[in-house]
């Protein structure tokens, strides 16, 4: 597991441990991490987050596997 995916799992576990459900984040953030990896980025930037949020991503919820 790479650093971004590991960090994401740690983040989600922490927030869930604090009582947050993190349902939407748990579905969407792995896609964001994959987006960053595809661009060979090792950390999050505002520019990357904006590009992803403006449509540079595919969500399983939006495009279910058949």
C-alpha positions in Angstrom: 0.0 0.0 0.0 1.4 3.4 -0.9 1.7 6.4 1.2 -1.4 8.2 -0.1 -3.7 5.2 0.3 -2.2 4.4 3.7 -2.7 8.0 4.8 -6.3 7.9 3.5 -7.0 4.8 5.5 -5.5 6.3 8.6 -7.6 9.5 8.1 -10.8 7.6 7.6 -10.2 5.4 10.6 -9.4 8.4 12.8 -12.5 10.3 11.8 -14.7 7.3 12.1 -13.2 6.7 15.5 -14.3 10.1 16.5 -17.9 9.3 15.6 -18.1 10.6 12.0 -19.7 8.2 9.5 -17.6 9.3 6.6 -19.9 7.4 4.1 -19.5 9.8 1.2 -15.8 10.4 1.9 -15.2 6.7 2.1 -16.6 6.3 -1.4 -15.1 9.3 -3.0 -11.7 9.9 -1.5 -10.2 6.6 -2.9 -10.9 7.9 -6.3 -9.2 11.2 -5.5 -6.1 9.2 -4.3 -6.2 7.2 -7.6 -6.4 10.5 -9.5 -3.3 11.8 -7.7 -1.5 8.6 -8.4 -2.3 8.6 -12.1 -0.7 12.1 -12.2 2.3 10.8 -10.2 1.7 13.3 -7.4 2.8 12.3 -3.9 0.9 15.0 -2.0 -2.3 16.9 -2.3 -2.4 20.4 -3.8 -5.2 22.9 -4.1 -4.8 22.7 -7.9 -5.2 18.9 -8.0 -8.2 19.0 -5.7 -9.9 21.6 -7.8 -9.2 19.7 -11.0 -10.5 16.5 -9.5 -13.6 18.2 -8.1 -14.3 19.9 -11.5 -14.7 16.5 -13.2 -11.3 14.9 -13.5 -12.6 11.8 -11.7 -14.8 8.9 -12.1 -16.8 7.6 -9.2 -18.1 4.0 -8.9 -21.4 5.5 -7.7 -21.6 7.4 -11.0 -20.3 4.6 -13.2 -21.2 1.3 -11.6 -19.3 -1.8 -12.8 -21.7 -4.1 -14.7 
